[in-house]
Amino acid sequence: MIVVRRGRPRELVRRSSEIDELYRAMMSSRSHTEWRPPLDVYQTAGTIEIVAEIAGLDRQQIEVMIEGDTISIRGQRADPAACEQRSFHQARIVYGAFALDVHVPVAVEGERATASYENGFLRISIPRNQPRTIRSTSVPVEPGQHVDGSHDRRNT
């Protein structure tokens, strides 16, 4: 004989409530830690490009700082539906303060960097320092002068 129950057993309902409480406690303690947004860093012929996925912000809420070879991105995403009583079925969106530091392995011109924020993506473009080109130059060798003031007459 197969028995099919049409509702949740009481034990599962109680466990679900306990899991919700545990999750809320974890989320509230998580709000004091910083999270790291997904990030792409790549270089082109003339720039270093950084793209961070940070949806749900105004551009004024994002701080970008370049210090030497480190690019720091900071901000905070507020939970728009924060309330005391809610039960999560899924929770994958992280809220609160975020921070990330990106080390750039090549020399960049930070003062010429640009940043834009559109459709949830922060895009930072930093020009790379162009390497100095090595030019070959011919340097003529002139006749030398001796310490006593006389000239070297061998090459004249």
Backbone torsions as a table, in degrees:
resi	resn	phi	psi	omega
1	MET	NA	132.8	179.4
2	ILE	-106.5	128.4	179.5
3	VAL	-107.3	125.8	178.1
4	VAL	-114.3	119.5	177.9
5	ARG	-92.5	138.4	-176.2
6	ARG	-93.8	-2.4	-179.4
7	GLY	-134.0	175.3	176.2
8	ARG	-77.4	135.4	173.4
9	PRO	-63.4	147.9	-177.7
10	ARG	-57.3	-34.0	-179.7
11	GLU	-60.8	-42.3	-179.7
12	LEU	-68.2	-36.3	178.3
13	VAL	-62.5	-43.3	179.2
14	ARG	-65.6	-42.8	177.8
15	ARG	-61.9	-41.1	178.6
16	SER	-60.0	-42.5	178.3
17	SER	-63.8	-41.3	178.7
18	GLU	-65.5	-39.7	178.6
19	ILE	-65.5	-41.2	177.0
20	ASP	-59.3	-44.1	179.6
21	GLU	-63.8	-43.0	178.7
22	LEU	-62.5	-43.2	-179.4
23	TYR	-64.2	-43.4	177.5
24	ARG	-59.6	-41.2	179.4
25	ALA	-64.2	-41.4	178.7
26	MET	-65.8	-41.5	-179.4
27	MET	-66.3	-38.0	-179.6
28	SER	-69.9	-34.0	176.8
29	SER	-75.8	-27.3	178.5
30	ARG	-69.9	-24.7	-176.6
31	SER	-66.6	-14.4	179.7
32	HIS	-93.2	-5.2	178.3
33	THR	-106.0	156.2	179.5
34	GLU	-90.2	144.9	177.5
35	TRP	-111.4	165.2	-176.3
36	ARG	-118.4	118.2	179.1
37	PRO	-69.5	157.1	174.0
38	PRO	-61.6	147.2	-168.2
39	LEU	-147.1	141.2	169.0
40	ASP	-119.9	135.7	174.9
41	VAL	-131.4	125.1	178.7
42	TYR	-149.4	164.9	178.6
43	GLN	-121.2	148.3	174.0
44	THR	-110.4	-170.7	-179.4
45	ALA	-59.7	-33.3	-175.4
46	GLY	-125.6	-2.8	-175.3
47	THR	-139.3	162.6	165.4
48	ILE	-105.0	130.2	-178.7
49	GLU	-114.7	132.7	176.8
50	ILE	-124.6	127.1	178.9
51	VAL	-125.8	120.9	179.1
52	ALA	-117.8	136.5	177.9
53	GLU	-92.2	106.0	-176.8
54	ILE	-138.1	80.1	-177.9
55	ALA	-79.7	158.4	172.1
56	GLY	85.3	22.5	-179.7
57	LEU	-125.5	163.5	164.9
58	ASP	-95.3	151.5	-176.3
59	ARG	-61.9	-25.1	178.4
60	GLN	-69.2	-15.4	-179.2
61	GLN	-87.8	-0.7	-177.0
62	ILE	-110.9	133.3	177.8
63	GLU	-116.1	126.7	177.0
64	VAL	-119.4	126.6	-179.8
65	MET	-132.1	133.6	177.9
66	ILE	-113.9	123.0	-179.7
67	GLU	-133.8	102.3	-177.1
68	GLY	65.6	-121.1	-179.5
69	ASP	-102.3	19.3	179.3
70	THR	-120.3	128.6	175.7
71	ILE	-108.2	123.0	-179.7
72	SER	-109.1	134.7	177.7
73	ILE	-123.9	127.2	-177.4
74	ARG	-136.5	156.3	175.9
75	GLY	172.2	-172.1	179.0
76	GLN	-148.7	131.9	176.7
77	ARG	-108.3	116.4	-179.9
78	ALA	-80.1	147.9	176.8
79	ASP	-80.5	111.4	-175.5
80	PRO	-70.0	-18.7	-177.2
81	ALA	-115.0	28.5	-177.8
82	ALA	-65.0	129.1	175.6
83	CYS	-158.1	166.0	-177.0
84	GLU	-73.6	-42.4	-173.8
85	GLN	-105.7	101.1	171.1
86	ARG	-156.1	146.8	179.0
87	SER	-116.8	124.0	-178.7
88	PHE	-83.8	139.9	169.5
89	HIS	-100.1	-35.3	171.4
90	GLN	-146.9	146.3	177.6
91	ALA	-145.2	99.5	-178.4
92	ARG	-118.1	-13.1	-179.3
93	ILE	-87.9	127.5	-177.8
94	VAL	-97.1	134.2	178.3
95	TYR	-117.9	165.4	179.4
96	GLY	106.9	-165.1	-177.0
97	ALA	-73.9	140.8	174.1
98	PHE	-126.9	154.1	179.6
99	ALA	-157.1	142.5	172.0
100	LEU	-153.3	146.4	176.5
101	ASP	-119.6	131.6	-179.1
102	VAL	-115.6	122.3	175.6
103	HIS	-88.6	127.7	-179.9
104	VAL	-100.9	123.4	-174.3
105	PRO	-79.8	-1.0	178.9
106	VAL	-125.8	160.4	178.4
107	ALA	-70.9	134.2	-178.8
108	VAL	-127.1	162.6	176.9
109	GLU	-104.2	83.7	-175.0
110	GLY	-58.8	-32.0	-178.7
111	GLU	-69.8	-14.0	177.8
112	ARG	-105.2	11.7	-178.5
113	ALA	-70.4	151.8	174.4
114	THR	-129.4	150.4	178.3
115	ALA	-137.9	141.0	175.7
116	SER	-139.0	153.5	179.6
117	TYR	-131.7	117.5	-178.2
118	GLU	-150.8	135.8	177.4
119	ASN	53.8	35.5	176.5
120	GLY	84.7	3.8	179.9
121	PHE	-115.9	127.4	173.0
122	LEU	-93.4	124.8	179.9
123	ARG	-119.2	122.9	179.0
124	ILE	-118.7	128.7	179.1
125	SER	-121.3	123.8	-176.8
126	ILE	-124.5	119.4	178.1
127	PRO	-62.5	138.2	175.3
128	ARG	-80.7	146.8	171.8
129	ASN	-66.6	129.9	178.8
130	GLN	-78.0	132.7	179.3
131	PRO	-65.4	146.8	178.0
132	ARG	-67.9	136.3	177.4
133	THR	-83.9	142.5	179.9
134	ILE	-97.8	117.7	178.1
135	ARG	-105.6	139.1	175.7
136	SER	-90.0	133.3	-177.9
137	THR	-130.2	136.4	176.4
138	SER	-87.5	129.1	179.6
139	VAL	-112.0	117.3	179.9
140	PRO	-69.7	142.7	178.1
141	VAL	-98.4	118.5	-179.9
142	GLU	-92.1	157.5	176.4
143	PRO	-62.3	136.7	-178.2
144	GLY	-81.0	166.6	178.3
145	GLN	-117.5	131.5	179.7
146	HIS	-75.9	164.6	-179.7
147	VAL	-58.5	-34.9	-178.8
148	ASP	-79.8	0.5	176.2
149	GLY	97.1	-9.3	179.8
150	SER	-81.4	155.2	-178.6
151	HIS	-92.0	156.1	175.0
152	ASP	-80.1	117.8	-173.7
153	ARG	-100.1	4.5	-177.6
154	ARG	-68.9	-35.0	-176.4
155	ASN	-100.1	9.4	-179.3
156	THR	-101.2	NA	NA
